[in-house]
Amino acid sequence: MDKNRLTQILLAVFVALIFISSYVSLTNYNTQQTTVSTSPPTYFAQGFAKAKVAGYGNSMSINFTCKNQTIESGASNVITANLTKLYDNNSIFNFYSAGSSIPIEPGNMSAYGIYSFIKGKLSAQQANCISASAITILQLPAIVNLSVGTQTNQTHIPQGSINQSLQLPLNYTIGSIVRVKFSTAVTSNWTIYGPINLVFLR
């Protein structure tokens, strides 16, 4: 066998090996891509619970509801002056005026503490025409009653879903109990499958 013939055979074998290797890789790739995980069937469920106020987030706002502009102007001046003091000692990190609302970023003082401090600096008339709300951390009970249609069952809330955040009026101290309505999806064995949506009931 001459040298040219041997070279041609070796080249043909090399090309064949590359083809086979590419085919195997492509087959494995397609097999991995077509692997599908199916979600279990779920059902809409809802219920009611008593949740505990566990803390506050990093966002709150003081809102003006004054019908008298003179009273509102006076309240605004007092609030701004005292928020500036709280900013200077790091009790709050930031605040700014946005029309009839003053968004505030709490610092070393809780949202409830800030609002209580501010209300204490206002006259009765001024205090009566402001309100406040904050991102509130609510701790749900570990076991709740859930209803799917006419069926009701006790269900465990996953540990990672016990704490929920909701914008609430700043009327509640930490440890207070509030009523909420919640909805979620459950599987056929009443396991919560998905996020929990809360509605505040006061």
TADARA-V363724 format. One record per helix or strand of 2 or more residues. SS is the DSSP state (~ for helix, > for strand). FROM is the first residue (numbers start at 1). TO is the last residue. Records with the same first field share a line. If there is no record, write none. Layout:
SS: FROM-TO ; FROM-TO
This chain:
~: 3-33 ; 69-88 ; 111-120 ; 124-128 ; 159-161
>: 43-64 ; 92-98 ; 101-106 ; 130-139 ; 143-148 ; 151-156 ; 163-169 ; 177-186 ; 197-200
